[in-house]
Amino acid sequence: MQDNSERNFLDVIKEGTQTESTVSEYFRQVENKWDDNIADQLSLVNRLVYRSNLLGSDSYINNTGGGNTSSKLVEKDPISGEDVTVLWVKGSGGDLRTSKKGNFASLYQDKLISLQDIYHSFENKGLKSPAEDSMVQMYPHCTYNLNPRAPSIDTPLHSFIPYKFVDHTHPVPVIAIATADNGPEIMQKIYGDDVAWVDWMRPGFELGLKLRETIKENPGIKGIILGGHGLINWADDDKECYDISLELINRAAAYLNKHEKGEQSFGGEKVQSLTEGERRAVLAGILSFIRGHVSGETRFIGTVQDDDVTLQFINSNDAARLAELGTSCPDHFLRTKIKPLYVDWNPQKETPKELRNKIIFGLNQYRNDYADYYKNHSLKDSPAMRDPNPTVVLIPGLGMIAWGKNKSESRVTAEFYNAAIGVMRGAETVGSYTALPKQEAYDIEYWALEEAKLKRMPPESEMSRKIVAVIGAGSGIGKALVSRLLKEGATVAALDLNGEHAKETADSILSRIGMGIGVAGSGISGSGDIIGLECNITNRDSVREVFKSILLAYGGLDHVAITAGFYPTPDENGNFPDEAWDKTFAVNVKGNFIVADEASKIWKDQGLDGGLVITTSVNAIVPKTGSFAYDTSKTAANHLVRELAIELAPNIRVNGVAPATLVEGSSMFPRERVMASLSKYGIEYSKDENTDDLRDRLAEFYANRTLTKKPITLDQQTEAIYLLLSSRFENTTGHIIPVDGGLTDAFMR
């Protein structure tokens, strides 16, 4: 029986032996990874998924979210029971690399073909006409078997090609030819009569008709280069279609590699890269500054790319000229915007302070340019101008900083500009790179269908676009808080004195939610929505280094929640050695201050609103015997909250959460402390009892002391911290919120 399950095949795609692109030899051959042993076990639809995953698994072949694949298959009509031809094609918003069966739309092929008659009946038909746009609304009427996946605007490209299997990809070597000023001439040299050329046309119904016409006029061709866009090819066998995709890509790569300029690409080197350590230091010093200035309308999460290939372009003599031209492939510039911001800084001659000044100047100029671009190309019914800030910043000697609404999106942005660098390299190797005309670019960016797609996006969650550091995330409250924040869309750094526990927290969540989309990012900046790092809050160097890592990973910092604490267990006589006093105050008071002090430098540079929540305790105001060091340290922490609220106003809100008797999942209640507490309160127990039973007994005792008579849970505590960080408490600062079940001794007085 053939596998028709809902699955992705990335886990079974063989690693391969191909080399990566390098400064001296960028254009490489792609390896055929098709495995008959896998494909032959699959249903015809899952063979399409498998083929798609293969093509999408290499960003050199196809960028995240771009391109599409299809298969025309014979299916049983659910009403008549007759055999019908169904077009299975990647649906709107899908991604070839991560797609499963559910990401593919299914449509009756004969109904799609019949849409041509409807289209030709319109008087106002033509490229970019209202009639062409209206055809998109007809695709759902062709849906087979109530498939809920929305068809993409590229559906007619696949339907109108008279072959069973079609691959449309965005391979770097082919787009390089497609964007060269002499592209048709180079295509002829590479492919002879095997491939035809179609000048740039916006994807849609007209392009589908043009492809059908071109195939009819050029019998025997294997594929078509779409000017400024990509490659489309076909076959009547799915494996052959995949083979042809790779063949055409490799023929282009071989030609470009033969003419490769190596280290003299892009006009040769203009400035030298800083060393890796120097780059990290300078980047950590400017990332929050840049984030604050590009986040005037909406906040961004960042990704840093500073590999040798990227730096070769940014450091080159031609970088400024080529960056100003912008990208060509529509998939690219929808993420990278019409062009990147190139900052003309020389790290060998200028200081980081001068870099900041140039960034400010460049951003102002970029916004003015974008406003002019919108004004000069918009129509009376155009959507309102979007955020005029750049999503790609190029700095010689340092690298590329890409921005997006979340970590996945910023990695995609970086990935797309990585591809654009390869495209420009190839085009400049055999001719001159040409970007799309500004009006064409505008018509894509502000296309009514793109605007409709944006409006269909679900509303963003409370913590979307926010970067949160949780200290004490290896266990207890901190670990639970990490999950709560991620559920609400946050990007999280899970920090703990025990680095392994922090990493376990991050890894366990990543294994569940995945890395998301986008294949880019250097070092720690290639991370997912959460990272786990070691942090000793009593050591300023440790805190400073971990914040530097967060900046390199995500580009900034919005909130900090400190759940870490230390409770010294007294000896059998109830005494605490001096060392215990020192450690208690070092963790519970000084550590909180060090974190706030180091975070304040980032917050000041960033200039955005944020929040700090410190976990204190009701013990701070309940005098009793047996916990001198802990109780007095928490009293100091309470006042630290108030002092910091004044110090960090107005942008940063500082509050505290005071739990009481929270035993569930808390690392503050090891077995020794539980038994000491049971003894202190005269509660009988046996040393032979397991720890969980002892904790339950203590929790029950604590609950009975409160007005609500209910134990405090982890969820209640994390919810209090979450709410204080959220916009729901945006006017609350300098306060301590008790979560104690109504402990009368802890009533504020």
N, C-alpha and C positions, 0 to 999 in steps of 0.2 A: 504493500500500500504506500502511495506517495505522500510525503509530508506536506500538509496544507495548513500547518499551524501558524499562529501569529508570532513570528520571530524575526530576529535580525541575525545576520550571518558573519558579523565581524569577528566573532570568537573562533570561527573555523577557517578564516582566510589565512593562508600560509604567510609566514613572515617575508619570505623572499630574500634575495641576495643583492638587490640593486643598491648602488651607492647614492649618497645624497648630493644635491647640488653644492658646488663649491665656488669660491671666488675665481679660481682658474678655469673651472669647467662646470658651467652652470647647467647646460642643457643635456640631460641624461636620458637614457633609454628606460622606458617603463616595462616592467616585467609582467608577463602573462601569468596570472594566478588562478585561472579557471581550473577547477578540479572536477573531472567527470564523476569521480566517486561520490562527490557531494551532490552535484547537479542532477545526476540520474535518479537520486532518491526523492527529488522534490516534485511537487505539483507544478504545473505550467506557470501559475501565478507566483509561486515561491521561487521559481527559476528567474522570474523577472526581479524579484526582491534580491536574490543572490547576485544577479548581474549588476544591479544598481549599487549594492554594497561594495562590490569589487571596484567599480568605477569611482565611487565616492570615497573609498578608503585612502586615496592619495590626492592631497590638495593640489598637486602638480597637474593632475588630470581634471579635477573638478572641484570648485570651491564649495564650501559649506552652504547648503540651501539652494545652490544654483543648479542649472541643468535639469534634465528630466529624461526618463526612459519610458518605453512603452512596449506592449505586446498586444497584437490582435489575435484573440483566442476564440475558439468555438465553445459556446456555453449553451446550456439549456434555458430557454425562456421560462421564467417561473409561472407564467400564465398559460401559454400555449403548449409548453413542453417541447417545442421545436428547437432545432439547432439555430443559433444566431451568432453572428460575429460581434465580439465585445472588445472595445479598446480599453485595456488596462494601462493607465498612465499616471505618473507621479502627480499627486494632487497639489493644490495650492498650499504653500507653507511647508512643504516636505523637504527632506534632506536625503540625498542618495546614500550617504554614509551610514546614517542611523535609521533609515526607513525600515518599516515592517509592512506587511500586507495592508494593514489599515491605513497606511499613508498613500494608497493608490486609489484614484477614482476609477470607476468602471462605467462605460457609456456604450450604448448601442451604436455601432459603427455606421449602420445604414442611416440612422437618424442624424448623425453628425454630417454625413455627406449631403443629406437633404437640406441642411442649413444653407448650403451654397445657393440653392434656388431662392430661398428667402432673402439672402443677402443681396443677390443680384437684382431683386425686385425693388430695392431701395434706390431712390433718385440721388440721395446724398451720400452714396457709398464712396469709399476711397480710404487711403491711408490716413489714420488719425481722425477719421470722420466720426460723427455721432453714430452713424449706422454700424461702423466697425465695433465701436465700444458696446453697442447694444447687443451684439451677438454673444457677448460673455453671459448675458442674462438668459440666453437660450440653452446654454450647455446643461444646466440642471434638468431641463426637460428631456434630455437624452439619457438620463441616469438609468443604469441597469441594476435591477434587484435592490432598489432603495438604498444603495450605497451612500452613506452620509458624507463621504469625503468630497469637498468642493473641488471641481476641476480647475486647473490653472489656465492662465491666458495663453499658454503654449499648446493647449490641447489641439488646435487645428494643424499645428506643425506636424504632429504625429498622425493625426487622422488622415490628412490629405496626401501623405507620402504613400505611394502604392506598394508598400512592402510590409511584411508582418511585424518586423522588429525594428525599432528606431532608438538610437542613442543620440541625445543632444548634450554635449559637454562643454566645459570652458577650460580646455587645456592651455597651459601657459605657452608652450611653443607655437600652437596654432593661433592663439589670439595675438601673439607677437607678429605673425604674418598678417593677420586680419587688421592690425592697426598700423602697419608700415605704409608709408606713402606710396610705395611701389608694390603693394601686396599682391595684386593680380599677376604681376610679372614674376614675382618670387614663387607664387603658387604654381605657376606653369613650369618653372624650373624643377620644383620639388615633385610634383604629382603628374605632370603631363596632362593627359586627358582623363585621369582617374577622378579628378575633383573639379567642381565648378565653383564659381564665385557669385555671391549675391551681395550687392551693396547694402550698407546699413539700412535696416528698416526696423521700426519699433515692433517688438513681438506682438502677434495678434493674428486676426483672420486674414488680413492682406498678405502677411508674410507666409502663412500656410498656403495660400493660393499661388504665391510666387515660387515657393519650393516645388509645388506640383508641376508648375509650368516649366521650371528649370530642368527638372528630371525628364520631362517629356521631350524637351529640346536637346538634351544631352544623354541619349540612351547609353547605358553601360557605366555611368559614373558611380563611384562608391560613396561619395559624400559631397557636401557643400560647405565651403567656408562662408560664414556669415560676417560680412565686413564689420569691424569694430566690436565683434560680439563673441563668436566661438565657432564650434564645429557641429555638424549634424550628419549622421550616416545611418545606414540601414542594411538589412539583409532579410532573407526569408528563413533563416535559422538563427536562433538566439545566440548560440556560441559563436557563430560566424560574425554576427553583428558586433559582439564584444571584441573578437579578433581584429575586425576592421577598424574599430575605434583605436585600438592600440597601434595597429600598423600605421594609420594616418598620423597619429601623434608622434610616433618614433621617426617617421620619415621627415617630419618638420624639425624634430629635435636634432637629427643627424645633420641636416643641412645647416642649421644654426650653429651647431657645435663645430662644424668644419670652418665656419667663418668667425668663430668666437674670438673676441679681443682680450679675454682673460682679465688680467689686472689692469689693463688699459681701457676696460669698459667704462662707459659714461665719461669719457674724456680724461680718465686717470685721476689720481688722488689729489685733492686740494688741501685737505687737512688730515692729520693723523688721529686715530682713535686714542682715547685715554685707555689706560690699563683697566682690566676688569674691576679691580678694587677702587680705582679712581672714579670709574663710571658709576659704580654703586653709591659711592659717597656723594657725588654731585647730584645724581638722580634723587637720592633720598632727601637731599636738601631742597629740591625744587618741585617734586611731584605734587605735594599738597598745595603749594603756591599755584601751580598750573591748574590743578583741579578746581580750586576756588574760583579762578578767573574764567574757566570754561563752563562752570556750573551756574552761571547767572540766571538761567531760565529753568534748567533741570539738572539734577546732579548726575555725575557720571562715575563709573567704575573704570579703572585703568588697566592696561596691559602694556608691559615694556618688551620691546624686541631689540636686542643688540647683538645678534649673531654677526659673523663676519660678512655674510652676503648682504645683509641689510645695511651694515655700516659702510660697506664698499660704495653702495649707491649714495647714501647720505653724505659721505665724506668727499664725494667726487666733484669735479669741476662742472659737470652738467646737471647736478642735482637740482639746483635752484630753477633752472630753465624748465626741466622736465616736470618738476613738482607743480610749477605754475600752470602747465598745460592741463593737469588733472588726469583722471582715469578715463577709460573708454568703455569697457564692458559694463553694461547697465547694472549687473549684479554688484559690481565693485563700487561704483560711485553712489549707489543708494545707501551704502554703509559709510564709505569714506568721504562722502559729500563731493562737491564739484572739484575740490582740490584739497591737498593738505596744507597745513601751515608749516612753511620752511623757515627756520630761525637761522639767520646768517651769523653764526657765532663761531669764532676760532678758538678752540680750547688751548692752543699753544700760545696765543697772544692776548686773550681776554679772560677776565675773572668771572666767577659765578655771579657776582653782583651785576656785572655788565650783561650777563646772560638774562637776568631777571628784567632788566630794562628793555632788552631787545624782545623778550617775550611779550611784555605789555604793549610795546609799539607794534609788534607783529599781530597781536590779537585785535587791536583797534583797527589796523589796516584790513585784516581779514574780514571783520564784521562789516566794514564799509564796502569792501569788494562784494560780499555776499548780498548786501542790501542793493547794490547796483545791479548785480546779476538778476536778482528777483525783479527789480523795477524795470529793467530793460527787456525782460522776456515774458513777464506775466501778462495775462489777459484779464478782462473785466470780471470773468467768472472764476478766476484762479483761487485756490485755497489761500488762506492767510500765510504770510511768510513764516517759515519754520525757524527753529533755533539757528541763529547766524554764527554760532561758535564752531570751530573745527572739531572733527572727531579724530584727526590724525595730526600729530605734531612731530616734525623731524628736526633733530638737533645734531649737527655735525659733532663727531667725537663721542657722542653719547648713545644715540640710537633713535628709535621710534617709540612714541607713546600713543597708544590707541585708546579711544574712549567709547563706552557703550552704556546702555541703561542697566546692565548687569555684567557679571564676569564673562558669561558665555558670549554676550554681544560684543564686548570689547575684544575678546579673543578672535571673534569673527572679523571684526574691523581690521585687526592686525593681520590676520590671515589674508584678507582681501588686498591689503596694500602690499603684503609680501608678494602676492601673485602679480600685482601691478608692476612691481619692481622688475620681476622676471620678464613681463611683457615688454616693458620699455627697453630692457636690456636687449632682447631679441630684435625688436623693431629697429633699434639704433645700430644693431650689428649689420643688418642688410639694407638699411635705408634710413628714414627718419620717422620717429614715432609721431602719430597723429591722434589726438583725442577727439571725442565727439564734438561737433559744433555745439556751442553753448545753448542754442535754442533747442536742439535735440535732447541735450542733457536735461534742460529745464522741463521739457515736455514729458520726460520719463519721471523725473523727481516729483513733479506736481500733477502727474496724470490723475484724472478723476478716479480711475480704478485703484491706483496706489493709495489715494486719499481714503477711499472706501475701505480698503484693507486695514489702514491704520485705525479707522473708526470702529472696525469690528474687533479690534484687539480688546481683550478683557481688561478691566481697570486694574491698575497696579496695586499691589498689597501695601499695607502700612509701612513696612520696613524696606520696600523696594528702593534701590539706589543708595541704601545706607550701609556703611562699613562699621561693624561693631566688634570690639575686642572684649572677650569674656575671660576674666582672670579667675582661675579656679575651676576651669572647664573639664578637668580630668575626672570629676566625680560630683555627686550630690547636686546642689542647687545649680552650680555652674554648668554641669553637663546637661541638666534638664533645660536650662535657659537657652543653651545653644540650639537645641531642637525647636524650641518655641520661636526663636528669632528667625531661623531658616524657614519655618513654616509660613512666616509673614514676609518672606522675600528678602531678608537681610543677607549680606555677605559677611561672613564671620571668621574671626581669628580666635581659635580656641587655645587659650594659654594656661599653663599649669607649671608648678614647680617640678612636677614629674613629667618630663617631656614625653615619655612613652605613653603615659595616660592621655596627654593632650592629643598625641598623634592617633591613639586608638579611638578617641572620641570623633576626630575628624574622619578617619578612615571608615569607621562603621557607618557614618552618615553618608559619605561619598559612595559607599558600596550600595546604598539604598537609593539615593537620588541621582547618581551618575555625575559625570563631569560636564554634562551639557554639550553644546555644540561649539564649533570653532577649534581650529588646530593651529595654535600660535602661542607666543609667550616664551621669553627666555628665563631659565632658572625658575625661581619661585613664582615668577609672574605667569608661568604656564599652568597655574593651579586652578582648582575648581572654586565653588562657592564657599569653601571652608578650608582652612589650613590649621594644623596643630603644631604648636611651638612651645618650647620650654621657656619659662620666665620666672626669675626669682625677684619678687617685688622689693625685697630688702636690699637689692644690689642695683644701683643706678645704671651701671654699664649694661647689665642684663636687660633692664627695661628699655634702655635707649636702643640696644641692638634689636630687640624684638619689634619695637616700633618701626625701626628702619626696614625690617623684613616685611612688615605689614604694608608699608608705603610702596616697596618694590613689587609686592604681590598685587595690590589693589589701587594704589595711587593716592590714598588718603585715609582719613579716620573720622567717623562721625560720633560714635558713642563708645563709652567704656563702662562695663559693669564689673565690679570687683566683688566676687563671692568668696575669695580666698580668706582664710582666717586661721588663727592658732589658739587652741585651748590647752593650757598646761594642766596635766593631771597631777594633783598634789601627792606627796608621799603618804605613807600610812598614818602619819601624824597630822596630816592636813597642811603641811608646810610646802613652800615653793622656794627652790634655790634661786640665787640672784640671776643665774643664767636663764632661768625660765622667765623671770620678769623681763629681762632684756629681749629675749626672743619674742615674747608676747607683744611688747610695745613695738618692736621692729616690724613685725608682720601687720598687726592690727591698726597701727597708727602711722608710723614712719613709711611703711610700704605703700599705704594708700596715698600719702602725700607725694612720694616719689613718682608714682604712676600719674597722678594728676599734674604734677609739675612738668613731666616730660610730654604728656599728652597736650598740655596747654600750648607748648611751642608749635605743635602741628596745627592745633585749632586756630591759633593766632595767624599763622601763615595762610591757612585755608580760608578764614573769614566766613565760614558757614555756621549755621546753628548746630548745636550738638548737645549731648547730655552725658553726665557721669552719675552712676548710682553706686554707692558704697553700702555693703552689707554690715550693719552694726548689730545690735542685740537689745532686747528689753532689759538684759542684765545691766545695761548702762544706767538705768534709773531705779533698779530694785536692789537696795542694800541687803546683803546677807553674808554669811560666813562661808569660807571654803573655796572662794574663787576670786580672791583679791586682784590678782594680776589681770585676769580676763575681764572682769567687770569694769575696773578702772580704765583699761585700755579702750573698751567700747564706749565709755563715757567721753574719753578724749576723741574717739572717732566721730561721735555725734557732733561734737563742737567743730571738728574738722570739716564736716559737711557744711555747717553754717558759714565758716570762714571762707571755704572754697567757693561757695555760692556767691559771696560778695566779690571775691577776687576774680572769678571767671565770667562774671556778668558783663555785658548782656547776652552774648551769644551762647554761652554754655550754661545749661541748667544743672545744678548739683543737688541731689537728694539722697536720702538713706532709706534703707528698708531694715526694720528691726524685727527679726523673727524671734519666736520663743518656743522652746521645747520642740524644735523640728528634729525629729529622730530619723524619720524615713529617709533612707538613702544618703544620710549625711556622713561625710568623712570626719566630722567634728565629734562623732560619737563612737569611737572605737570601743572595744569590749571593756578595756580597763576603765574608761570614763563612765560607761554605763553601770558597771558594778560599783564604782565609787559613789555614783549618784544614788543608786538603790540603797547602799549602806547609809548614806547621809540622811535619806528620808525614812529610814527604818523599814524598808520594804524587804520582806523575806525573799531569798532566792538561793539557788544552789549553784555552786561553781561548775557543776557538771552540765548545767543547762546550756543549750546552744545560744549563740549570740543573738539570733533573730528573736527568739523567745524572750530573752532579757530586754531587748530593745522594745518589744511590744508592751511588756509590763511597765517599763518606764514611760513610754508614750501614753499609755492609759492613765497612769498617775498624773502626768502633766495635764492631760486633757480634762481630768476631773477637777483641776484647780481653776479652770477657766469658766467664763459665763456661758459659752456655747457648748461646753462638754464634748468637744470634738477635737481629735488630733489634728495638728497642722500638717498639711501635705506639701510635697515638693511642688506640685502644680500651683498651689495657692501662692507659694513664695515666688516662683518664677513669674507668675502672672503679675504680681505687684511690681517686680523689677521691670518687666516688659512694658507695663502701662506707664511707668515713670519715664521710660525712654521714648515712648510714643508721643505723637502729636496730641493725644487726648489730654495730656498733662503739660501742654506747652507753656502754660503760665504758672507752673508750680516749681519753685526752687527754694532750697534752704530748709527743706522739711524732712522729718523722719516719719515714715509710715510704718506703724506696727502691724505685724501679721502674727497675732498671738492668741487668737480665739477669745479675747476678752479677759486679759489678765489684770485684775483690778489693781494689784500692786504696781503695775506698769503704766497706769493712767498718767498722762503727762501732767506735771504740776510745777 
